[in-house]
């Protein structure tokens, strides 16, 4: 399930906000769990494949509709 371009931009924006917050808080101060969504958002923005979006869609039975990128 590939994400559309606007969704990929959203993933990039949220990922940048999370990484900026981690930077300002301090990399050694932040709990390791906060790195998971930050890395996931950046991964989704780069590849267009969001692991959590795919997992939730499969669990709830959403069907995939084709997008034109």
C-alpha positions as CSV (number, residue, x, y, z in Angstrom):
1,X,0.0,0.0,0.0
2,X,1.8,3.1,-1.3
3,X,1.0,6.4,0.2
4,X,0.0,9.3,-2.0
5,X,2.2,12.4,-2.4
6,X,0.3,14.6,0.0
7,X,0.4,11.8,2.6
8,X,4.2,11.4,2.1
9,X,4.6,15.2,2.6
10,X,2.6,14.9,5.9
11,X,4.8,12.0,7.0
12,X,7.9,14.1,6.3
13,X,6.5,17.1,8.2
14,X,5.5,15.1,11.3
15,X,8.8,13.3,11.2
16,X,10.8,16.5,11.1
17,X,8.8,17.9,14.0
18,X,9.5,14.8,16.1
19,X,13.2,14.9,15.3
20,X,13.4,18.6,16.0
21,X,11.7,17.9,19.4
22,X,14.2,15.1,20.1
23,X,17.1,17.4,19.2
24,X,15.9,20.2,21.4
25,X,15.2,17.9,24.3
26,X,18.6,16.1,23.9
27,X,19.3,12.7,22.3
28,X,20.5,11.2,25.6
29,X,17.5,12.6,27.5
30,X,14.7,11.3,25.3
31,X,13.2,7.9,26.0
32,X,14.1,5.3,23.3
33,X,10.5,4.7,22.5
34,X,10.1,8.2,20.9
35,X,12.6,7.2,18.2
36,X,10.2,4.5,16.9
37,X,7.5,6.8,15.5
38,X,10.1,9.4,14.4
39,X,12.0,6.9,12.4
40,X,8.7,5.4,11.1
41,X,7.5,8.7,9.8
42,X,10.8,9.4,8.0
43,X,10.8,5.9,6.5
44,X,7.2,6.3,5.3
45,X,8.0,9.7,3.7
46,X,11.0,8.3,1.8
47,X,9.5,5.0,0.7
48,X,5.8,5.7,0.6
49,X,5.2,2.6,2.7
50,X,3.7,3.2,6.1
51,X,3.9,0.1,8.3
52,X,1.3,1.3,10.8
53,X,-1.1,2.4,8.1
54,X,-0.8,-1.0,6.4
55,X,-1.3,-2.9,9.6
56,X,-4.4,-1.0,10.7
57,X,-5.9,-1.3,7.2
58,X,-5.4,-5.0,7.3
59,X,-6.8,-5.4,10.8
60,X,-9.9,-3.3,10.1
61,X,-10.4,-4.7,6.6
62,X,-10.1,-1.5,4.6
63,X,-9.7,-2.1,0.9
64,X,-7.0,-0.5,-1.1
65,X,-8.0,1.9,-3.8
66,X,-5.6,2.8,-6.6
67,X,-4.0,6.2,-6.4
68,X,-2.3,8.1,-9.2
69,X,1.1,9.4,-8.1
